Every structure is written in C-alpha cells, then in structure tokens.
C-alpha cells in the first residue's frame, strides 16, 4: 500500500474520543492544545509537526467550513475544528436560497420572503395604477367622437358623392326622452350591476387580453361605462394599449360623472346597425318613430342589435351567415332572452315578460336609403359598400363611421347611358295610366368588362329612394334560356356519356360534342335518361318538354337549336352530359352556387336566378376566351393614414374553359344575333348573345357581349310594395301579346351598347377551331331516311305560309342536310319565329316540370329564392311556397 494512502497510527489520548471530549467542553472557553510528544505522531511525513486528529476529522471540518481543507490554527487546538468558530455568518438582504438549510429546504422560501414579495408587488401595482390615473386625462368627447364623411369616386377619379359620417341620422336626445323600457333592456342585457359597480370589469378586460394574446377576437365583458368610453373618447382598435387606456379613463369617468349621464351617453353613441348611431336614429331606422314612443317589445329588439347588427337585423346582413332567415332566428332568440333577463334582474315582472314574448315579434320595416343617394347613386354606393364589407376586412360599423375615400369601377358615362336606354324604352312603350298591366314593371341591368371583372355600369331600378332593392344585384328572377350556353359549354368540355359505359361514368367514356350534333327538336318530346330509358319523375310520370309556342322542329343541330332557342334539344343534352356537369360549367363561368336552382332536368333550361351582374360576368368569360374574373366594384380604398385596400393585390383570373370551347360558344351565340331570336340586338359590330323567357311570361332577359363589354338586361313584373310579393305575368305589357327577351330587353341592350361602344374600334371575336364530334341524341338517330321537304306538312299553315324548298329548308332536315361544323356561316334551318321561351312541361316549373298528360296546363315554378346579391347584400324576393 502506498505511503500516502496508509492510515497513520492514532496518537495516545487523541482520536475520536478526544474530539468528542473537546466538543463537550464549554463553548465559551478555548481548550488547550493536546500533543502526543511521546509517540511523535504530531510530525508529518517529513518530520514537520502536524496537529493532532485524523484525516477524516479534518475533512469534516473542511466541509463544515464550506472551503478548501486547511490546517487549523495551532493555537486553537481541537476547538478550531468545532462548529463554533467565534465569527457570526454574514447576513443577506434576501435570504434565498436559504442559508443554513440543506437539500430542498434551501429552495423553499420562508413566510417572511413570501409576504414581503406580495406586499412589494401589490404596492408597485397600486403605484403604477396611481401614476396611470394621474397621467391619463379624459379626452374631449366632441373631438374624439366626431364622425367623418365617406367620399366615393367614379372610375375616372372624379367625385361621385359624399356620404356617411355626418349624413347619418344621428340625433342626441336626453335621458328623459329615452323610455325606461329602453334603459332597462340595455342595462339588463349589457351590465345589470351598472348603478352599483365602479365602472370597470377587471375580469372582462382580463378575458379580452387573454383572447388577444391567443390571436382570437376580443371578447366583450365590458361595462356600460367602458363601452361609453370606447364609443365617445377612443378609437375602435383592438389593442392592449387601447384596452389599458379604456380601463384608466373608465375609472376616472365612473368616479367623476353621474351614472345617468353615462347611460345617456352610451345610448346616444352606440351603433344599432343601418347606419344608426344612438337610439333615436335607431328608432327611426327600424320603426320610423321617435325613441320616446318605443314599446317595451321594440326596446328589447333594439337592445338585441347592440350585440351585432349585422347578425341580428331581420332584413339580413353581409356574409354567408347573415341571411334573412338566420338573422331573424337569432334576433327573435336574443329579443326573448332580453325580456326574460329583465324579469330576472327585477326590471319587469315575469308575467309581463312572458306576455310580451307571447305576442308577435316586433318585425322592423325594410331599410331606407339616405336622401343624398337618390337615382342610381344609391344603388352604386350600396353595391360598393357591400363589396367592401365582404372583401376588405372593413366592418360595416367602421364604414358607417366614415373617413374613407372609395375609388369605384363605375364608368359615369356608361351608367348614364344605361339609365337613358331603360327610360327611353319605358317612356315609349309603358303607360300605367292607360294599361293597368303596365304597373309594377321592373328592369335590372349590368355591364362587366371581360377579362378583368370590372363592373362598369348598373341599372338598379327607377330610384333608390322609391325602390329600395337593387335590381342589378337581385337574385330572385329566373333567367330562362340565357342559361343554355352553359349546357353547350359543358357538352363541349365533358362530352356526352356513352350508354354502354353504365351509370358510373368517367371522362374516358364520354364523347366530346360538336355544335353540329343533331338532337330532336319536336314539341312535348319524351325526356330520356342518357342511356335511352324514359325518364320518370318522383310520381313515376313521364316528362314531356314543351317548346315556345308549342313548335316542333324535328332533328336539328345544336347550333340551330340555340339560334331559335328550342328547348327539347337542350334539356335532353343536359341529361346526356349530366346536370352535374352543367352545374359545374355555370360555376366555372362565374355564377355562384347560392344562385343556382335545385338540380332537375329543367335546370338546363334556366330555372336558376343569378343577378344581372353575375349573368353579365359569366358571359364575359366567353367573351374573354374562357378567362374568368369575379365582378368587383371597388378599385382601392384610402383613409387618413393612407391606402388600406387595393384590388390589384387580390386579382384572381382563371382559365375556366378551354379557349376553343369558349370561342365555339361565342360563335354559336353570334349566330343567334345574326339570324336567330336576337336579331333586334344588332348594333353594327360583332355581337354574341342570347334571349331568355320564363314560363307564363313572368321574366325576360337578353345577355350579350362584344369583345370589350358584356351586358345583361332583365325585365319582370312585381309589386315590391305588396306585403306578399310574387311575380306577375307580363302578357299585355306595352300592348304586346307577350314579352320575350327579343323584345324590350334586347331593345334596351342594343340602345345602350350602341352608345357605350361609340368611339371604340369594332373588334371581331376569335375564330373558333374544330371541336368535338357530330353526335346524335336520343330520338334523333341518323338511320331512318328523312322525309322529303314536300312531304313535311307545315305545322301552322295559317301562321307560317310554306315557301319554296330552295329558299326555306325543311323543318325536319336529315343529318346529311345539316351544315359542316367548320362552315360557321352556313344557313341552317331557318326555323320558326319563336323567341325561345323557357316554357315548362306539364306539371312543371319554368323550363318544364314532371309531365302528366301533354294537354295539361303547365304550372309555374314559384319566383326565385332570396339567396342574396353578388356581394352579400340585401336578398331577393322569397319564393312563394
């Protein structure tokens, strides 16, 4: 064993026993040193003297000292290695980790430390709050709550109108002019402890702060005092800094102002929707009465709108979740809750609350437009506002507060030209005093630029102050045969299904269709599934589709069927291609799914009800060789801080159809204007378009385009002031037997487009290339020999005299007599003079319903739905079901 590791012999009289004896001596006396001179054990390895004691004892002494091992003072003897060194430990201000403790006890704070820390931070918080209250001053209310104007500009940069802000019906009324029922409803719903609390809700602010930190929306939880402060003194930003300022100002306001003054201030500054700030403006906007005359039921409803007018206005709001039905349901539930809440907090009795709820819900009147928005200006600004709320992140509340410069896409000149064209036709043909049927006639129209989606002009109605609903953005009117181009586009894109392929079809089992394909154009034709089986409705009855005027055309090409708007070929083509494919084509062109009707066979004949804006936009897709751009009305928005929105940063143009598909559709529609039902829309330059008429003559359309501009014009008849609104027949309007798309709508279209295109170079449409195959639809097989022209009797000899065969082709040509698809100017079947109405089959809606006996009188599909406008604006007439 090494010399350095061998334990030295213990000295006599020393060792552990000696150490214990030394430790037991009085702590106040120093022990004398003990040496074992006889054994010489006090010497080190080299003969130097070493203090007595073992190495283990030295190590323990070193550990107790917390430092390196060192020799004790010789004069201290054994007591130098004891626990009492005679020097007290140095004290720390914060004894943490705790001295004299070992293990986890060193890290457990003492009660003194905990108490001191709490008192320190509490004092700091109180100090900070005091400093904050001292530094923060209550702003001047009038300067902070002053609203600004919105300025709208035409596309050329000139000012259109100044609106918003001060133009709103904002009237401050004293608290004694606000009924107790209104005060009680708001207090019960918003802050039941209003008269007892200090004016702040720390827990509510904490919830808002936590939610902001998580990235979500701020939760309310604010007292009436806090909301008054926010509305009167602060901006509407949702930031931590603004919340802190709100807290301090609310404390000051709560301590210095009377509660009644705070309540009056809040009720006069809160936003109730419809541009109304304050309960007086709200009472006028919703019930056309002064605030003081509000009933308890009406007061409860207005209090409900404070929770979010966009979602509680029964007339509807903006966005997919703010339609009429959903808003009404929410408003009724909130209204009933507020009345029961008033009873719960003792403002009214329970029986009184239940009695009010048992009565009728206080449905407000329809919104009214401000007086500075007369004529078409009201429709234009409304369309722009709807677009802003739906697409820019600016809320309706912020927009109504004003301060924005809104640059629109509207062409001032074109808006005036469209209005003039409608007024010209109306003045020359309609005389309500002479003919009662000329009353309630409505027109709607829109122009969209192909390739960009800019809404250049709209016609929303006679006057925005007389007819609130914007007819250009209204989606309640079925469009009839103007829907047929989407069927043709689907046939050329997806193809006709192969009957041998079974019901599970794939793209490879389809045959692309050419416009020269032949279908049976006979009247009351039996509808068949794509596999040839007779189609039966849910009542197990056959469907017999009618043509306009009950005319039969025999086997004709799709090009000719479009030319004269024959129904039977297109309803069968829709079945062969698949109505789901037709629906997809309409969506790709630019219609929205909310505007499309329920899928039935007549879907292909135009039972859907898109707005004039959407119809013009979808036709613009064909004009732009298949490039689709959603219509929009606002180019950019600025406020005092600079630009806040620019449409060029959000442009989305897609290739909806193959260019050759779109160009072939255009070629077929160009033929409609040149030689078909749309000849009245000729303006001396290349034009493509389509007429449309619905069942029982309740609406008529013309939609068409040049390469530079797409426009749709709709016409219908409805008493928009009636309690139960429904579409009325237009037979006899203007002294005409019936109204078709080729009559007044096409005339208005031509007058407008002639002026709108003046000064612009006439452009030709792109030439279409060969496409698809010449297929034969059901009941149009090429195998039977065609009848000779002389053997084909005239369908209506008294109305359509027979002409020479060399001048007028047979109405039932054989496939060999149809034109080659490359010969786009081929003079095909001249057909009859029908206007292509979308007449229904027996028992069906527009475009044909499930047929019973062919002689049955067709019924009418109820008027279109109320799915809302292009930008989520006010919805259309409800179906009368």
Buried (B, 14 or more C-beta within 10 A) or exposed (E): EEEEEEEEEBBEBBBEEBBEEBBEEEEEEBBEBBBBEEBEBBEEEEEEEBBBBBEEBBEBBBEEEEEEEEEBEEEBBBBBBBEEEEEEEEEEEEBBEBEEEEEEEEEEBEEEBEEEEEEEEEEEEEEEEEEBBEEBEBBEBEEBBEBBBBBBBBBEEEEBBBBBBEBBBBBBBEBEBBBEBBBBBBBBBBBBEBEEBEBBBEEBBEBBBEBBEEEEEBBBBBBBBBBBBBBBBBEEEEEEEBBBBBBBBBBBBBEEBEBEEBBBBBBBBBBBBBBBBBBBBBBBBBBEEBBBEBBBBBBBBBBBBBBBBBBBBBBBBBBEEBBBEBBBEBBBEBBBBBBBBBBBEEBBEEEBBEBBBEEEBBBBEEBBBBEBBEBBBBBBBBBBBBBBBBBBEBBBBBBBBBBBBBBBBBBBBBBEBBBBBBBBBBEEBBEEEEEEBBEBBBBBBBBBBBBBBBBBBBBBBBBBBEBBBBBBBBBBBBBBBBBBBBBBBBBBBBBBBBBEBEEEBEEEBBBBBBBBBBBBBBBBBBBBBBBEEEBEBEEEBBBBBBBBBEBBBBBBBBBBBBBBBBBBBBBBBBBBBBBEBBBBBBBBBBBBEBBBBEBBBBBBBBBBBBBBBBBBBBBBBBBBBBBBBBBBBBBBBBBEEEEBBBBEEEEEEEBBBBBBBBBBBBBBBBBBBBBBBBEBBBBEBBBBBBBBBBBBBBBBBBBBBBBBBBBBBBBBBBBBEEEEBBBBBBBBBBEBEBBBBBBBBBBBBBBBBBBBBEEEEEEEBBEBEEBBBBBBBBBBEBEEEBBEBEEBEEBEEEEBEEEEEEEBBBBBBBBEBBBEBEEBEBEBBBBBEBBBBBBBBBBBBBBBBBBBEBEBEBBBBBBBBBBBBBBBBBBBBBBEE
